């Protein structure tokens, strides 16, 4: 790689501490720190158009809260899950399990996969799950109705007393419009 190409790559990957970026990062870190200290779980939504820094926030949070081993046991305090396009009810827990590095047989039922996901999140002592591209759940033609998606997220938060941070384009608000209980538990966007 030439010095000019290296400089161009360095510029492309440079993170600038823009005041608005730092404000959002600080608020998210406070939510995560609260969850790790045992405060009540929260549901945080981060809607925004493409190219505004959502992925940069996720990258920084991932770097600031790494996986570790304590007494030989795996500890994943903050898990980053990328929601695939055209996600189904079965794909949601599978995405979480894959983020934990666990492969699941395609023949596993949705209910069994959900239970396995809960068990593995408990074993990893995960306190925060960050869903990137959660708006895929409510894309046009999605196979998951918004109410089912919101119920799934509410159940995950309730069963594990876990903080969820949901990143996506503004369409993700449909998830909250579909469920008044989820909307009531979530912080403002």
Buried (B, 14 or more C-beta within 10 A) or exposed (E): EEEEEEEEEEEEEEEEEEEEBEEBBEEBBEBBEBBBEEEEBBBBBBBBEEEBBBEBBBBBBBEEBEBEEEEEEBBBBBBBBBBBEEBBBBBBBBBBBBBBEEEBEEEBEBEBBBEBBBEBBEEBEBBBBBBBBBBBBBBEEBEBBBBBBBBBBBEBBEEBEBBBBBBBBEBBBBBBEBBEEBBEBBEEE
